[in-house]
Amino acid sequence: MVKVNLVGFKQFQDKFKKLPAELQKEIGVQVHFAAEDFRDRAIVDAPADTSFLRGKISVKKTGELSAEVVSGSKYSAPMEFGTKSKFTPIPGIDSSQFRGQPTGGSWLQFISNIKNWVKRKGLPANSAYLIARSIFKFGVKPHPFFFKQIAPVRRDLFRNVRNVLKTVTK
């Protein structure tokens, strides 16, 4: 499982508590809008062969000023970072916990999944085993869809919070 806590800056939370209740509520709304935006962007960018991964991306309100965005699929991390020699860490993210993380399932299930994928792609059926063996030996390349959302969502959230604060100071 991969997750991101959208807001958690101690200084911001301290200042937030000093604001009028109406303003606190509006900023909280902006935080939750940002979490939903994060989820929506991750869903759009997630690999979508069967849309299973996309269906496992969710957002949960965890507090007045916090939300958690989660990609709950067992293969979220392998898709995000890649596997084996193709594992690529993302700067600023502690991805070491995801390196070599098993996704579960047996070799036969893996072969079955590859066979189904080959069939959906219209490739020769006998290529499934070769593809599976290559993935097992070399891994899969990363398909970043989750953590890349942090920067644009954070930028938009801060801009929206500044706009809310500007309306009060006018």
Number of C-alpha atoms within 10 A of each C-alpha: 13 18 16 17 13 20 18 11 8 9 8 11 13 10 9 16 11 10 13 9 11 9 17 16 14 14 23 20 16 19 25 25 16 23 28 20 19 28 23 17 17 24 21 12 16 23 18 12 11 10 11 12 19 23 14 16 23 19 20 13 15 12 10 13 20 18 23 20 23 21 25 17 18 16 17 27 26 26 21 25 25 23 23 17 11 14 22 19 16 14 7 7 8 9 16 13 8 19 16 13 13 11 12 10 8 9 11 9 11 16 17 15 14 20 21 14 16 18 14 11 10 9 12 10 13 10 14 21 16 12 15 19 13 12 15 14 12 14 17 18 18 17 17 21 20 27 17 15 18 15 11 13 21 17 11 14 22 15 12 17 17 12 11 15 15 10 8 8 6 5
